[in-house]
């Protein structure tokens, strides 16, 4: 097959290598700062990259602020320009497309596949994110996770996997969640569980705080009660679960880790992308 890989971070660059190693023809664009072997041509323009491609692979997330997500390129490409350049009937795979991009895909009769809408991809991505979060917590604290007191806000895929990994490493884990069912499941897994309203009275007891909710569940009043020795880690997309600027201004150690799998385990993240792309192609054939 002929793949066009457009934009992205190290995950995309490693994906190029994996696809090429599997015997596919691969062209790249907006990856000029990536180390790619000679057998993977760098197209001079977007149209030259996508022309004749059986599958166009965009990043995860595909776009940021209306622009193609391309941290390994000096070129700035509006996402609308990328979508409008694609050919009718082309299979386009990426992650977290905006509503505007989806509308453009419908008008252009593209076969658009959003990786973030697939359970196989988001579950694997959550596992990689949880593992990377543990690495960041250990690297930024003088405490061990074993015996440490950890709070996880949110109990979605990432929250569940992270809470279980923390517990497996010997941490005392508390989960804060909005839904009673999530709190019940957290307790069934051996964790403590709280409503968000109860955080202000308990948040000062935690050594590690990890947010997975893309909403301000840790208010300014709660943030001011956090222990100065604690490490806060933001895993959610904007606006995030807490005000990171305020946290830093009051002397807290606050970390933000968007796109964590691409930083902590880019090769494994690229393998996950490749395997999911192959699963999509098999489904297309059926």
C-alpha positions in Angstrom: 0.0 0.0 0.0 1.0 3.6 -0.4 0.8 5.7 2.8 1.1 9.4 3.2 2.2 10.4 6.8 1.5 14.1 7.3 2.7 16.0 10.4 2.9 14.7 13.9 5.7 14.1 16.5 8.1 11.2 17.0 5.2 8.7 16.9 4.5 9.7 13.3 8.2 9.5 12.4 8.5 6.0 14.0 5.3 5.0 12.3 6.9 5.8 8.9 9.7 3.4 9.7 7.3 0.6 10.8 5.1 0.9 7.7 8.2 0.9 5.5 9.6 -2.1 7.3 6.4 -3.9 6.6 6.9 -3.4 2.9 4.7 -0.4 2.2 5.5 2.7 0.2 5.6 5.6 2.6 5.9 9.4 1.8 6.2 12.0 4.5 5.4 15.7 4.8 5.7 18.2 7.6 8.2 15.9 9.3 11.4 17.5 8.0 13.0 17.7 11.5 12.5 14.0 12.0 15.3 11.5 11.4 13.9 9.3 8.6 15.8 6.8 6.4 16.4 7.5 2.8 13.8 5.0 1.6 11.1 7.3 3.1 10.9 10.3 0.7 10.1 13.7 2.1 7.6 15.3 -0.2 8.2 18.9 -1.3 4.5 19.8 -0.9 1.3 18.5 0.7 -0.3 17.7 -2.6 2.8 15.7 -3.7 2.7 13.7 -0.5 -1.0 12.7 -0.6 -1.4 12.3 -4.4 -2.3 8.6 -5.1 -2.0 7.6 -1.4 -4.2 4.7 -0.3 -4.2 6.0 3.2 -3.3 9.4 4.6 -2.2 9.3 8.3 -2.6 12.5 10.3 -1.4 13.0 13.9 -3.1 12.4 17.2 -4.3 14.9 17.9 -4.6 15.9 14.3 -4.9 19.6 14.9 -4.2 22.3 17.5 -5.9 25.7 17.3 -7.0 25.2 13.8 -3.5 24.2 12.6 -2.1 20.8 11.6 -0.3 19.4 14.6 3.3 19.4 13.2 5.9 20.0 16.0 8.6 18.5 13.8 8.1 21.0 11.0 8.8 24.7 10.6 5.8 25.0 8.3 2.5 26.2 9.6 -0.5 24.6 7.8 -4.1 25.5 8.5 -6.1 22.3 9.1 -8.7 23.4 6.6 -6.1 23.6 3.9 -5.0 20.0 4.7 -8.5 18.7 4.6 -9.4 20.5 1.4 -6.3 19.1 -0.4 -7.4 15.5 0.2 -9.0 13.5 -2.6 -12.5 12.2 -2.8 -12.7 8.7 -1.4 -9.3 8.8 0.3 -9.0 7.0 3.7 -7.8 9.5 6.3 -6.8 8.3 9.7 -5.9 10.6 12.6 -7.0 11.5 16.1 -9.4 14.0 17.7 -10.6 15.8 14.6 -12.5 19.1 15.1 -16.2 19.5 14.0 -15.0 21.7 11.2 -12.7 19.0 9.9 -15.4 16.4 10.1 -17.8 18.6 8.1 -15.1 19.1 5.5 -14.6 15.4 5.3 -18.3 14.8 4.7 -18.4 17.5 2.0 -15.3 16.1 0.3 -16.6 12.5 0.6 -13.5 11.3 2.5 -13.3 8.1 4.5 -12.5 9.7 7.9 -11.4 7.5 10.8 -10.8 9.1 14.2 -8.5 7.0 16.3 -9.9 8.6 19.5 -13.2 7.1 18.7 -11.9 3.5 18.7 -11.9 1.5 21.9 -8.8 -0.5 20.8 -6.7 2.6 20.3 -7.9 4.7 23.3 -7.5 1.7 25.7 -3.9 1.1 24.5 -3.2 4.9 24.6 -4.6 5.1 28.2 -2.3 2.2 29.2 0.7 4.1 27.8 -0.4 7.3 29.4 -0.7 5.7 32.8 2.8 4.2 32.5 4.3 7.5 31.5 2.5 9.2 34.4 4.2 6.9 36.9 7.5 7.8 35.4 6.9 11.5 35.7 5.7 11.2 39.3 8.8 9.3 40.3 11.1 11.6 38.5 9.7 14.7 40.1 9.4 13.6 43.8 11.8 12.6 46.5 9.1 10.1 47.7 8.5 6.6 46.4 5.1 5.6 45.1 5.2 2.7 47.6 3.7 4.0 50.8 2.8 7.3 49.1 -0.6 8.8 49.2 -2.0 9.3 45.7 -5.1 11.1 44.5 -6.5 10.4 41.0 -9.3 12.7 39.9 -11.6 11.1 37.3 -12.2 7.4 36.7 -12.3 7.0 33.0 -9.9 4.7 31.1 -6.8 6.6 32.1 -8.0 7.1 35.7 -8.8 3.4 36.1 -5.6 2.1 34.7 -3.5 4.7 36.6 -5.2 4.0 40.0 -4.7 0.2 39.6 -1.0 0.7 38.7 -0.4 3.0 41.6 -2.1 0.5 43.9 0.0 -2.3 42.4 3.1 -0.3 43.3 2.1 0.0 46.9 0.5 3.5 47.0 -2.5 4.4 49.1 -4.9 5.4 46.3 -7.9 7.7 46.5 -10.2 8.3 43.6 -12.3 11.4 43.3 -15.2 10.9 40.8 -18.6 12.5 40.1 -20.6 9.4 39.3 -21.6 7.1 42.3 -21.0 4.1 40.1 -17.4 5.1 39.4 -16.8 5.6 43.1 -18.3 2.2 43.9 -16.1 0.6 41.2 -13.0 2.3 42.7 -13.9 1.0 46.2 -14.4 -2.5 44.7 -10.8 -2.2 43.2 -9.4 -1.5 46.7 -9.2 2.3 46.5 -10.8 4.9 48.6 -13.3 7.1 46.8 -14.5 10.6 47.3 -16.9 13.1 45.8 -15.3 16.3 44.5 -17.0 18.3 47.2 -15.0 16.4 49.9 -11.6 17.2 48.4 -11.0 20.5 50.2 -10.9 18.8 53.6 -8.6 16.0 52.4 -6.4 17.3 49.6 -3.6 18.4 51.9 -2.9 14.7 52.8 -1.8 13.6 49.4 1.8 13.3 48.1 0.8 12.8 44.4 -2.2 14.3 42.6 -3.0 13.3 39.1 -5.9 14.8 37.2 -7.6 13.1 34.2 -10.7 15.3 33.9 -10.9 18.1 31.3 -12.8 20.3 33.7 -11.9 22.4 36.8 -12.6 19.8 39.4 -9.8 21.1 41.7 -11.0 24.7 42.4 -8.7 27.5 43.5 -9.8 27.1 47.1 -9.0 23.4 47.0 -5.6 24.0 45.3 -4.5 26.4 48.1 -4.9 23.5 50.5 -2.5 21.2 48.6 0.7 20.2 50.5 3.8 22.2 49.3 5.7 18.9 49.0 3.1 17.3 46.7 3.5 16.7 43.0 0.6 17.7 40.7 0.3 16.1 37.3 -2.2 17.3 34.6 -3.1 14.6 32.0 -6.3 16.1 30.7 -6.8 18.4 27.7 -7.6 22.1 28.3 -8.9 23.6 30.5 -7.6 20.8 32.7 -8.6 20.0 36.2 -6.7 22.7 38.0 -5.2 26.2 37.4 -1.5 25.3 36.7 -0.4 29.0 36.8 -2.0 29.5 40.2 -0.4 26.3 41.4 3.1 27.4 40.3 2.5 30.9 41.8 1.8 29.5 45.2 4.9 27.4 45.1 3.5 24.0 44.1 5.2 21.6 41.7 2.7 21.3 38.9 3.4 19.4 35.7 1.5 19.2 32.4 1.9 16.2 30.2 -0.2 16.5 27.0 0.5 13.8 24.4 2.4 11.8 27.0 2.7 8.5 25.0 4.5 10.4 22.3 7.1 11.5 24.9 7.4 8.6 27.3 7.1 5.7 24.9 7.0 6.9 21.3 7.9 3.5 19.8 5.2 1.7 21.6 2.8 4.5 20.7 3.8 4.1 17.0 3.2 0.4 17.2 -0.3 1.0 18.6 -1.0 3.4 15.8 0.2 0.9 13.2 -1.8 -1.9 14.6 -4.9 0.2 14.8 -4.4 1.4 11.2 -4.1 -2.2 10.0 -7.3 -3.1 11.9 -9.1 -0.2 10.1 -7.8 -1.4 6.8 -9.1 -5.0 7.5 -12.5 -3.6 8.3 -12.5 -1.5 5.1 -11.8 -4.7 3.1 -14.7 -6.5 4.8 
